[in-house]
């Protein structure tokens, strides 16, 4: 007979409602084809996405699972057939088909991705697919960029080396006030930084005022020349992260950090969460959430989660971007050291409803496979003890 603990584990893995700790909004019907659909399973861009990614195990597995979801027959289940089928579906029907089986209780949505306010649905639109209301994640770089644009349109003086100090005082004050307002907002579940993309995770624990001023002046000059802000100026970016970490610690809001896995805009060697160890020490009252499993630096992320009470680890985004074997290897590495009460999960769903479906079904299967003992007898023994609990309770 199938052991009781396996049946209990199966119910927890496949049927238990899940909190999606980090995701992005779904595209509007008008913009459903705004980006190449291959982005469902890959972080590649350009020809690496459209020409090469279709030959990855992640694509083959996604093709098989989506073909089954869409009811395609054998022989009609290649990637192009999947794209043709989804294009033929009414958009509301497509979203429902993908979201209903996901079993997601609640979604925490970062809606600051690539100007997606114009392309994607508002975060509360997603409530129709969940049991509990969607909450918002505030992307701090997007907030800062928007505030700088507003300042550029309103300040009554020319910004140069003699006035940038005045601008920094005004901007820092306004930015901190905005973060405090967000911290008071019950709709805001967390803050998030993409420092990993912009200047790397080697975020300074302190900074000289002159360096921050020079960095701000560079950003301001860039705005005047290009007509927009993209904060990629290390001293200024680090300054803003420190403001958020201090405020978030005071108001008990977690701060999520993109770590590891991403497109080619990151510098891979600066994407390991190990770079954040000094920062984690300096802000012990602030909860750090390391996103995307830290892959390929998963053990670095697991170590930080184990030795610092204020660090949690989210094992998202690897679904469906890694092969099944790769996903199992990552989950096993996380469990080598990380306390299970500090392990979180997310789909990193983005643009397409299929990302939520694939992120959910693949992670549930992999979690079951690993914990059930197919790949870890140690965890199987843990589950057989009465004192053990099914892990992944989560803190946020």
C-alpha positions in Angstrom: 0.0 0.0 0.0 1.2 3.6 -0.8 2.6 4.9 2.5 0.5 7.5 4.3 3.2 10.1 4.4 3.5 10.0 0.6 -0.3 10.6 0.2 -0.1 13.5 2.6 2.9 14.9 0.8 1.1 14.5 -2.6 -1.9 16.5 -1.2 0.4 19.2 0.0 2.5 19.4 -3.1 -0.2 19.2 -5.7 -3.4 20.5 -4.1 -2.4 23.0 -1.4 -3.1 26.7 -2.3 0.2 28.5 -2.8 1.3 32.1 -2.2 3.1 33.4 -5.3 5.8 35.5 -3.6 7.0 37.3 -6.7 5.4 37.8 -10.1 4.7 40.4 -12.8 1.4 41.4 -14.4 -0.2 39.7 -17.5 -0.3 41.6 -20.8 -3.6 43.2 -21.8 -5.5 41.6 -24.7 -4.4 44.4 -26.9 -0.8 43.7 -26.3 -0.9 39.9 -26.0 1.7 39.5 -28.7 4.0 42.4 -27.7 6.9 40.2 -27.0 8.2 36.9 -28.5 6.4 34.0 -26.8 9.7 32.1 -26.3 10.1 34.4 -23.3 7.8 32.0 -21.5 10.6 29.6 -20.8 13.9 31.6 -21.4 15.7 34.7 -20.3 17.6 35.0 -23.6 17.0 38.0 -25.8 17.2 38.7 -29.6 18.4 35.8 -31.8 19.5 33.8 -28.7 15.8 33.7 -27.8 14.1 33.2 -31.1 16.6 31.1 -32.9 18.4 29.1 -30.2 16.2 28.7 -27.1 13.8 26.5 -29.0 16.4 23.8 -28.8 16.6 23.7 -25.0 15.1 21.1 -22.7 13.1 23.9 -21.1 11.4 24.5 -24.4 10.8 20.8 -25.1 9.2 20.3 -21.7 7.1 23.5 -21.9 5.9 22.5 -25.4 4.8 19.1 -24.1 2.9 20.5 -21.1 1.2 23.4 -23.0 0.2 21.1 -25.8 -1.5 18.8 -23.3 -3.1 21.8 -21.6 -4.5 23.1 -24.9 -5.7 19.7 -26.0 -3.4 19.2 -29.0 -3.2 15.8 -30.5 -0.1 13.7 -30.9 1.7 14.9 -34.1 0.3 18.4 -33.6 2.2 19.2 -30.4 5.3 21.0 -31.6 6.2 24.6 -30.5 4.8 26.3 -33.5 1.5 24.4 -33.0 1.3 25.5 -29.4 1.8 29.2 -30.5 -0.9 28.8 -33.2 -3.3 27.2 -30.8 -2.9 30.0 -28.1 -3.3 32.6 -30.8 -6.7 31.1 -31.8 -8.1 31.2 -28.3 -10.2 34.0 -26.9 -7.8 35.9 -24.5 -10.1 35.7 -21.5 -10.5 31.9 -22.1 -6.7 31.5 -22.5 -6.1 33.3 -19.1 -8.7 31.1 -17.4 -7.3 27.9 -18.9 -3.8 28.7 -17.6 -4.6 30.3 -14.3 -7.3 28.0 -12.9 -5.1 24.9 -12.5 -2.3 26.8 -10.9 -3.8 26.6 -7.4 -2.4 30.1 -6.4 -3.9 31.5 -3.3 -2.4 35.0 -3.6 0.0 36.8 -6.0 2.5 39.5 -5.0 3.1 41.5 -8.1 6.0 43.8 -9.1 4.4 46.0 -11.7 7.4 48.1 -12.4 8.8 46.0 -15.3 9.7 47.8 -18.5 6.9 50.4 -18.4 4.3 47.6 -18.1 1.7 50.1 -16.9 1.0 50.7 -20.6 1.2 47.1 -21.7 -0.1 45.0 -18.8 -3.1 44.7 -16.6 -3.2 46.4 -13.2 -2.2 44.2 -10.3 -5.8 43.9 -8.9 -7.0 42.6 -12.2 -5.4 39.3 -11.2 -7.8 38.9 -8.3 -10.2 37.0 -10.5 -7.8 34.1 -10.6 -6.9 33.8 -6.9 -8.6 33.0 -3.6 -7.2 36.1 -1.9 -6.5 39.7 -3.0 -3.4 40.4 -5.0 -0.8 42.6 -3.3 1.8 44.9 -4.7 5.6 44.9 -4.6 7.2 48.3 -5.0 10.2 48.3 -7.3 12.4 51.0 -5.8 14.4 51.9 -8.9 11.2 52.6 -10.9 9.9 54.8 -8.0 13.2 56.7 -8.0 13.3 57.2 -11.7 9.7 58.5 -11.8 10.5 60.9 -8.9 13.5 62.2 -10.7 11.5 62.9 -13.8 9.0 64.9 -11.7 11.8 66.8 -10.1 13.4 67.6 -13.5 10.1 69.2 -14.6 9.6 71.2 -11.4 12.8 72.5 -9.9 13.4 76.2 -10.5 17.2 76.1 -10.8 19.8 74.6 -13.2 21.5 71.5 -11.9 25.3 71.6 -12.0 28.3 70.9 -9.7 27.3 73.9 -7.6 23.7 73.0 -7.0 23.7 69.2 -7.1 24.1 69.0 -3.3 20.8 70.9 -2.9 19.1 68.5 -5.4 20.4 65.4 -3.5 18.9 66.7 -0.3 15.5 67.3 -1.9 15.5 64.0 -3.8 16.6 61.9 -0.8 14.0 63.5 1.4 11.2 63.0 -1.1 12.3 59.5 -1.9 12.4 58.5 1.7 8.9 60.0 2.3 7.6 58.1 -0.7 9.0 54.8 0.7 7.5 55.6 4.1 4.1 56.1 2.5 4.4 52.8 0.7 5.4 51.1 3.9 2.2 52.3 5.5 0.1 51.1 2.6 -1.6 47.7 3.3 -1.7 47.0 -0.4 2.1 46.9 -0.4 3.5 43.6 0.6 7.2 44.2 0.0 9.8 46.3 -1.7 12.1 45.1 -4.4 15.5 46.1 -5.9 17.0 45.2 -9.2 20.5 46.5 -8.2 21.7 43.1 -9.6 20.8 44.4 -13.1 21.9 48.0 -12.7 25.2 48.0 -10.8 25.6 44.6 -9.1 24.9 43.1 -5.7 28.1 44.4 -4.2 26.0 47.2 -2.6 28.1 49.5 -0.3 27.0 49.7 3.3 27.9 53.4 3.4 28.8 56.1 0.9 30.6 59.4 0.7 28.3 62.4 0.1 30.5 63.6 -2.7 30.3 60.3 -4.5 26.6 60.2 -4.3 26.4 63.8 -5.6 28.6 63.0 -8.5 26.6 60.0 -9.3 23.3 62.0 -9.2 24.9 64.6 -11.5 25.8 61.9 -14.0 22.2 60.6 -14.0 20.9 64.2 -14.4 23.2 64.9 -17.3 22.1 61.6 -18.9 18.4 62.7 -18.5 19.1 66.0 -20.2 20.8 64.3 -23.1 18.5 61.2 -23.6 15.2 62.4 -22.1 14.9 59.7 -19.5 16.4 58.3 -16.4 17.8 54.8 -16.1 19.5 54.6 -12.7 22.7 52.8 -13.4 25.0 54.9 -11.3 26.5 52.9 -8.4 26.9 55.4 -5.6 23.4 56.8 -6.2 21.8 53.3 -6.6 23.5 52.1 -3.4 22.3 55.2 -1.6 18.7 54.6 -2.5 18.9 50.9 -1.5 20.2 51.9 1.9 17.3 54.3 2.4 14.8 51.5 1.6 16.5 49.0 3.8 16.5 51.3 6.8 12.9 52.3 6.3 11.7 48.7 5.5 13.3 47.5 8.7 11.5 50.1 10.7 8.1 49.2 9.2 8.7 45.5 9.0 8.3 45.2 5.2 10.6 42.7 3.5 12.9 43.8 0.7 13.2 41.4 -2.3 16.4 41.4 -4.4 16.9 39.9 -7.8 19.8 37.5 -7.6 21.4 35.3 -10.2 19.3 34.2 -13.1 18.3 36.9 -15.6 18.9 38.2 -19.1 22.2 39.4 -20.5 21.8 42.8 -18.9 23.3 41.5 -15.7 27.0 41.1 -15.0 26.9 37.5 -13.9 29.9 37.7 -11.6 28.1 40.5 -9.6 24.8 38.6 -9.4 25.7 36.2 -6.5 24.0 37.0 -3.3 27.3 36.4 -1.5 28.1 40.0 -2.4 25.3 41.1 0.0 26.7 39.6 3.1 28.1 42.9 4.5 24.8 44.6 3.8 22.8 41.9 5.5 24.9 42.3 8.6 24.4 46.1 8.7 20.6 45.9 8.5 19.7 43.0 10.9 16.2 44.4 11.4 15.4 44.2 7.7 14.1 41.0 6.1 16.0 40.2 2.9 14.3 37.9 0.3 16.8 36.5 -2.2 14.8 35.8 -5.4 15.2 33.3 -8.2 17.0 30.7 -6.1 20.2 32.7 -6.6 20.9 30.4 -9.6 23.6 29.6 -10.5 24.8 30.7 -7.0 22.1 28.7 -5.1 24.4 27.4 -2.4 25.6 31.0 -1.7 21.9 31.9 -1.2 21.3 28.8 0.9 24.2 29.6 3.2 23.0 33.2 3.8 19.6 31.9 4.6 21.0 29.4 7.1 23.3 31.8 9.0 21.3 35.0 9.1 17.9 35.2 10.7 16.8 38.1 8.5 17.3 36.3 5.2 14.8 34.2 3.3 15.2 32.4 0.0 12.7 32.2 -2.9 13.0 29.3 -5.2 11.2 30.8 -8.2 12.1 31.6 -11.9 13.9 28.3 -12.4 10.4 27.1 -13.4 10.3 26.6 -16.4 13.6 28.1 -17.4 15.7 25.1 -16.3 15.4 21.4 -17.3 13.6 19.2 -14.8 16.9 17.7 -13.7 18.3 21.2 -13.2 15.3 22.2 -11.2 15.6 19.2 -8.9 19.3 19.9 -8.4 18.5 23.5 -7.3 15.8 22.5 -4.9 18.1 19.9 -3.4 20.9 22.5 -3.0 18.4 24.8 -1.2 17.4 22.1 1.2 21.1 21.2 2.0 21.3 24.0 4.4 18.3 26.4 4.4 15.7 26.3 7.2 12.5 25.3 5.6 10.5 28.0 7.5 12.5 30.6 5.5 12.0 29.1 2.0 9.5 30.9 -0.2 8.1 30.1 -3.7 7.1 32.1 -6.7 6.3 31.6 -10.4 8.0 34.8 -11.5 5.0 34.9 -13.9 5.4 37.6 -16.5 3.4 38.8 -19.4 1.9 35.5 -20.5 -0.6 33.5 -18.4 1.3 30.4 -19.4 4.2 31.4 -17.2 2.0 31.1 -14.1 0.7 27.7 -15.2 4.2 26.3 -16.0 5.7 27.8 -12.9 3.1 26.2 -10.7 2.8 22.7 -12.2 6.6 22.2 -12.7 7.5 23.4 -9.2 4.8 21.3 -7.5 6.1 18.2 -9.3 9.7 18.9 -8.6 9.0 19.6 -5.0 7.2 16.3 -4.6 9.9 14.4 -6.4 12.7 15.8 -4.2 10.9 15.5 -0.9 9.3 12.1 -1.6 12.8 10.6 -1.7 13.2 9.9 -5.3 16.3 12.1 -5.1 16.8 12.4 -1.3 16.5 9.5 1.2 17.5 11.9 3.9 14.3 14.0 3.4 12.2 10.9 3.2 13.4 9.9 6.7 12.7 13.4 7.9 9.1 13.1 6.8 8.6 9.8 8.6 9.2 11.4 12.0 6.2 12.6 13.8 7.8 15.9 14.7 8.5 16.9 11.1 6.3 19.3 9.2 5.8 19.8 5.5 8.3 22.6 4.9 8.0 25.9 3.0 5.7 27.7 5.4 7.3 31.0 4.5 7.7 34.2 6.4 6.4 36.9 4.1 
